[in-house]
Amino acid sequence: MRYSGLAMAFVSAWCFAFSGPMAKYLNAAGLAPIEAVWTRMAGAGLLMVAVLAVVKPSALRIPRSRLPFFGVYAVVAVAGVQSLYFAALTRLPVGVALLLEYMAPVMVVVWVRFVRRIRLARSAYLGAVVAVVGLGIVVEVWDGLRLDALGLLLALIAGACCAGYFLMSDSFGDDVDPLGLIAWGMLGAAVVLVPFARPWGIPWEAFTRLATPEGGGLTLPAFAAYLWMVLVATVAAYILGVNAVRRLSAAVGATVASLEVIGGAVVAWALVGEALGAFQIVGGLLVLSGALLAQTAASRGGAPAPAGEPASAAEAEGRLSLDRASG
């Protein structure tokens, strides 16, 4: 069960890794970043709702008592992460904003330990710290030490929203279908972002163009890049990510998910022509080491039992009770 969860988390991170490079194609075609985000959420949400309405309509039923949870998930776990990260990018270097957003694994570990009062294996703590250090090297954070105060705040809140995504994915009960949660979450996020993206002004003809990212790289049809972003970097990534956290824990899932930064660098190198430097390689090895350390938290049984799996100790049972109550 845990090995399947780790595999899902790994594949999810690589699916998410296509987000940035595919967005660059849409930007090159004429869409603003927030417009690309909105079309991504709206397209993925509509697709999932339409498919589930045919193949599994029960997944779309929301228990009345869970309406607030669904609303918070859409605003925090989906819209918040996307929009706040974009806003931070207007005031901070990309590397700094990315590093602050991926403080999420540390935030999750702190929340689980001191708010949920759950003991984790030492490897979970060490893995989160090593992964963040590795990310700092990957993005060469020392090149962006002049920080804008508002940008710093926005990036940190984006990181908190990202941590919320993992914690909420770990906390809901059996009365919520993960597929329905993701579908309504994406559609809800698109609704929340309407005032910012203003879809009535989106240059829809951009999807008919061939696009080459600034700085070179492969030329692709913008619509093909959009489909890949929706199907792989959004629908597949979220489905695998949520189910991975359900099999592992929020702490382990968040640390493994930090591999997205490394995957994004590799995908950007292959498609967009962005070279990988020595710092990216060294930092990537550290991120991978952190993820492997987090894996030992699951394989040794030091991490809390995953949702949906019988607990073998009183502490694990208490953890499940806390998770269900927090949902």
C-alpha positions as CSV (number, residue, x, y, z in Angstrom):
1,M,0.0,0.0,0.0
2,R,2.7,2.4,1.0
3,Y,4.9,1.5,-2.0
4,S,2.0,2.2,-4.3
5,G,1.6,5.5,-2.6
6,L,5.2,6.4,-3.1
7,A,5.0,5.5,-6.7
8,M,1.9,7.7,-7.1
9,A,3.6,10.6,-5.4
10,F,6.6,10.3,-7.6
11,V,4.6,10.1,-10.9
12,S,2.4,13.0,-9.6
13,A,5.4,15.2,-9.1
14,W,6.6,14.5,-12.6
15,C,3.1,15.2,-14.0
16,F,3.1,18.6,-12.1
17,A,6.6,19.2,-13.5
18,F,5.1,19.9,-17.0
19,S,3.0,22.9,-15.6
20,G,5.7,25.5,-16.0
21,P,7.1,24.5,-19.4
22,M,3.5,24.1,-20.9
23,A,2.5,27.5,-19.5
24,K,5.5,29.0,-21.3
25,Y,4.1,27.8,-24.6
26,L,0.7,29.4,-23.7
27,N,2.5,32.7,-22.7
28,A,4.4,32.6,-26.0
29,A,1.1,32.2,-27.9
30,G,-0.3,35.4,-26.3
31,L,-1.9,34.4,-23.0
32,A,-1.0,36.2,-19.7
33,P,0.1,33.9,-16.9
34,I,-3.2,34.3,-14.9
35,E,-5.2,33.6,-18.1
36,A,-3.2,30.4,-18.6
37,V,-4.0,29.4,-15.0
38,W,-7.7,30.1,-15.4
39,T,-8.0,28.1,-18.6
40,R,-6.1,25.3,-17.0
41,M,-8.4,25.1,-14.0
42,A,-11.6,25.7,-15.9
43,G,-10.7,23.1,-18.6
44,A,-9.7,20.5,-16.1
45,G,-12.7,21.1,-13.9
46,L,-15.2,20.9,-16.7
47,L,-13.6,17.8,-18.1
48,M,-13.6,15.9,-14.8
49,V,-17.2,16.9,-14.0
50,A,-18.4,15.8,-17.4
51,V,-16.6,12.5,-17.3
52,L,-17.7,11.7,-13.7
53,A,-21.3,12.6,-14.5
54,V,-21.3,9.8,-17.0
55,V,-19.0,7.1,-15.5
56,K,-19.4,7.8,-11.7
57,P,-22.1,10.3,-10.9
58,S,-22.0,9.3,-7.2
59,A,-18.5,10.9,-6.9
60,L,-20.1,14.3,-7.6
61,R,-22.5,14.2,-4.7
62,I,-21.4,16.5,-1.9
63,P,-22.7,15.8,1.6
64,R,-24.3,19.0,2.9
65,S,-22.0,18.9,6.0
66,R,-19.0,18.9,3.7
67,L,-19.8,22.0,1.6
68,P,-17.5,24.2,3.7
69,F,-14.7,21.7,3.3
70,F,-15.2,21.7,-0.5
71,G,-15.2,25.5,-0.6
72,V,-12.0,25.8,1.4
73,Y,-10.4,23.2,-0.7
74,A,-11.2,25.1,-3.9
75,V,-10.0,28.4,-2.5
76,V,-6.9,27.3,-0.6
77,A,-5.7,24.0,-2.1
78,V,-6.3,25.0,-5.8
79,A,-6.9,28.7,-6.4
80,G,-4.7,29.9,-3.6
81,V,-1.6,28.0,-4.6
82,Q,-1.9,29.0,-8.2
83,S,-2.8,32.7,-7.9
84,L,-0.6,33.6,-5.0
85,Y,2.4,32.1,-6.6
86,F,1.7,34.0,-9.7
87,A,1.3,37.2,-7.7
88,A,4.6,36.6,-5.9
89,L,6.4,36.2,-9.2
90,T,5.6,39.8,-10.1
91,R,7.7,40.9,-7.1
92,L,10.3,38.2,-6.5
93,P,12.8,36.3,-8.6
94,V,11.4,33.0,-9.8
95,G,13.9,31.0,-7.8
96,V,13.1,32.7,-4.5
97,A,9.3,32.4,-5.0
98,L,9.6,28.8,-5.9
99,L,11.7,28.0,-2.8
100,L,9.3,29.8,-0.5
101,E,6.3,28.0,-2.0
102,Y,8.1,24.7,-1.4
103,M,8.6,25.4,2.2
104,A,5.4,23.4,2.3
105,P,7.0,20.1,3.4
106,V,8.4,21.8,6.5
107,M,5.1,23.5,7.2
108,V,3.3,20.2,7.0
109,V,5.8,18.5,9.3
110,V,5.4,21.3,11.9
111,W,1.6,21.3,11.7
112,V,1.4,17.5,12.0
113,R,3.8,17.5,15.0
114,F,2.6,20.5,17.0
115,V,-1.1,20.9,16.0
116,R,-2.2,17.4,15.4
117,R,0.3,16.2,18.0
118,I,1.5,13.2,16.0
119,R,5.0,11.9,16.4
120,L,6.8,11.3,13.1
121,A,10.0,9.3,12.4
122,R,13.1,11.4,12.5
123,S,13.6,10.7,8.8
124,A,10.5,12.7,8.0
125,Y,11.9,15.8,9.7
126,L,15.3,15.3,8.2
127,G,14.0,14.6,4.8
128,A,11.9,17.8,4.7
129,V,14.9,19.9,5.7
130,V,17.3,18.3,3.3
131,A,14.7,18.7,0.5
132,V,14.3,22.5,1.2
133,V,18.1,23.0,1.3
134,G,18.4,21.2,-2.0
135,L,15.6,23.4,-3.5
136,G,17.5,26.5,-2.3
137,I,20.6,25.3,-4.3
138,V,18.5,24.3,-7.4
139,V,17.0,27.8,-7.6
140,E,20.2,29.5,-6.6
141,V,18.4,31.5,-3.9
142,W,21.5,33.6,-3.2
143,D,20.9,35.5,-6.5
144,G,17.7,37.0,-5.1
145,L,18.5,38.2,-1.6
146,R,16.9,41.6,-2.2
147,L,13.4,40.6,-1.2
148,D,10.3,42.7,-1.6
149,A,8.3,42.5,1.6
150,L,4.9,42.0,-0.1
151,G,6.3,39.4,-2.5
152,L,7.8,37.5,0.4
153,L,4.5,37.5,2.2
154,L,2.6,36.3,-0.9
155,A,5.1,33.5,-1.6
156,L,4.9,32.3,2.0
157,I,1.1,32.3,1.9
158,A,1.3,30.3,-1.3
159,G,3.5,27.8,0.5
160,A,1.0,27.7,3.3
161,C,-1.8,27.0,0.8
162,C,0.4,24.3,-0.8
163,A,0.7,22.8,2.7
164,G,-3.0,23.0,3.1
165,Y,-3.4,21.0,-0.1
166,F,-1.5,18.1,1.4
167,L,-3.1,18.4,4.9
168,M,-6.7,18.6,3.5
169,S,-6.0,15.7,1.1
170,D,-5.0,13.7,4.1
171,S,-7.9,14.6,6.4
172,F,-11.2,14.0,4.7
173,G,-13.3,10.9,5.4
174,D,-14.9,8.1,3.4
175,D,-18.0,10.2,2.8
176,V,-16.0,12.3,0.3
177,D,-14.9,10.8,-3.1
178,P,-11.4,12.1,-4.0
179,L,-12.3,12.4,-7.6
180,G,-15.4,14.5,-6.8
181,L,-13.3,16.7,-4.5
182,I,-10.7,17.3,-7.2
183,A,-13.3,18.0,-9.9
184,W,-15.3,20.5,-7.8
185,G,-12.1,22.0,-6.4
186,M,-10.9,22.8,-9.9
187,L,-14.2,24.2,-11.0
188,G,-14.5,26.2,-7.8
189,A,-11.0,27.6,-8.3
190,A,-11.9,28.7,-11.8
191,V,-15.0,30.6,-10.4
192,V,-12.9,32.2,-7.7
193,L,-10.3,33.4,-10.3
194,V,-12.8,34.9,-12.7
195,P,-12.4,38.5,-11.4
196,F,-8.6,38.2,-11.8
197,A,-8.4,36.4,-15.1
198,R,-11.4,38.1,-16.8
199,P,-12.1,35.3,-19.3
200,W,-14.2,37.5,-21.5
201,G,-11.0,39.3,-22.5
202,I,-8.8,36.2,-23.1
203,P,-7.4,36.1,-26.7
204,W,-8.8,32.7,-27.5
205,E,-7.2,32.8,-31.0
206,A,-3.9,32.1,-29.2
207,F,-4.8,28.4,-29.0
208,T,-4.7,28.2,-32.8
209,R,-1.1,29.4,-33.0
210,L,2.3,27.6,-33.1
211,A,4.3,28.7,-30.1
212,T,8.1,28.8,-29.4
213,P,9.0,29.8,-25.8
214,E,11.2,32.9,-25.4
215,G,14.8,31.9,-25.6
216,G,14.3,28.9,-27.9
217,G,13.2,25.3,-27.6
218,L,10.8,23.1,-29.5
219,T,7.9,24.7,-31.4
220,L,4.5,23.2,-30.5
221,P,0.9,24.0,-31.3
222,A,-0.4,26.0,-28.4
223,F,-3.6,23.9,-28.2
224,A,-1.4,20.7,-27.8
225,A,0.5,22.3,-25.0
226,Y,-2.8,23.3,-23.4
227,L,-4.2,19.8,-23.6
228,W,-1.1,18.3,-22.1
229,M,-1.2,20.8,-19.3
230,V,-4.9,20.0,-18.6
231,L,-4.7,16.2,-18.9
232,V,-1.3,15.4,-17.5
233,A,-0.1,18.4,-15.4
234,T,-3.5,19.0,-13.8
235,V,-6.0,16.1,-13.9
236,A,-3.5,13.2,-13.7
237,A,-1.2,15.1,-11.3
238,Y,-4.0,16.0,-8.8
239,I,-5.6,12.5,-8.9
240,L,-2.3,10.8,-8.3
241,G,-1.2,13.3,-5.7
242,V,-4.4,13.2,-3.6
243,N,-4.4,9.4,-3.7
244,A,-0.7,9.2,-2.8
245,V,-1.3,11.3,0.3
246,R,-4.2,9.1,1.3
247,R,-1.8,6.1,1.2
248,L,1.1,7.8,2.9
249,S,0.7,10.9,5.0
250,A,0.7,14.6,4.4
251,A,4.3,14.9,5.7
252,V,5.8,12.2,3.4
253,G,3.6,13.1,0.4
254,A,4.7,16.8,0.6
255,T,8.4,16.0,0.7
256,V,8.2,13.6,-2.2
257,A,6.2,16.2,-4.1
258,S,9.2,18.6,-4.0
259,L,10.7,16.5,-6.7
260,E,8.4,18.5,-9.0
261,V,11.1,21.2,-9.1
262,I,13.7,18.8,-10.4
263,G,11.2,17.3,-12.9
264,G,10.4,20.8,-14.0
265,A,14.0,21.6,-14.6
266,V,14.5,18.4,-16.7
267,V,11.3,19.0,-18.7
268,A,12.4,22.6,-19.3
269,W,15.8,21.4,-20.5
270,A,14.2,18.9,-22.9
271,L,11.5,21.1,-24.3
272,V,12.4,24.7,-23.7
273,G,16.2,24.4,-24.0
274,E,16.9,25.7,-20.5
275,A,20.3,24.2,-19.5
276,L,20.9,22.4,-16.2
277,G,23.8,23.9,-14.4
278,A,26.1,22.3,-11.7
279,F,24.0,23.8,-8.9
280,Q,20.8,22.3,-10.4
281,I,22.4,18.9,-10.5
282,V,23.8,19.0,-7.0
283,G,20.6,20.5,-5.5
284,G,18.6,17.9,-7.4
285,L,20.5,15.1,-5.7
286,L,19.8,16.7,-2.3
287,V,16.1,17.0,-3.1
288,L,16.1,13.3,-4.1
289,S,17.9,12.4,-0.9
290,G,15.3,14.3,1.1
291,A,12.5,12.4,-0.7
292,L,14.3,9.1,0.0
293,L,14.7,10.0,3.7
294,A,10.9,10.8,3.8
295,Q,10.3,7.4,2.2
296,T,11.9,5.6,5.1
297,A,9.4,7.3,7.4
298,A,6.7,5.3,5.6
299,S,8.7,2.1,5.0
300,R,9.8,1.8,8.7
301,G,6.3,2.6,9.9
302,G,7.4,5.7,11.8
303,A,4.9,7.9,10.0
304,P,1.2,7.8,10.8
305,A,-0.9,5.2,9.2
306,P,-2.3,6.3,5.8
307,A,-6.0,7.2,5.6
308,G,-8.1,4.2,4.8
309,E,-5.6,1.6,6.1
310,P,-6.2,-0.2,9.4
311,A,-3.9,1.2,12.2
312,S,-1.9,-1.2,14.2
313,A,-1.4,1.0,17.3
314,A,-3.4,3.3,19.5
315,E,-1.4,6.3,18.3
316,A,-2.3,5.5,14.7
317,E,-5.9,5.1,15.6
318,G,-5.8,8.5,17.4
319,R,-4.3,10.0,14.3
320,L,-7.1,8.8,12.1
321,S,-9.7,10.2,14.5
322,L,-7.9,13.6,14.5
323,D,-7.8,13.5,10.7
324,R,-11.5,12.8,10.3
325,A,-12.4,15.5,12.9
326,S,-10.2,18.1,11.1
327,G,-12.0,17.4,7.8
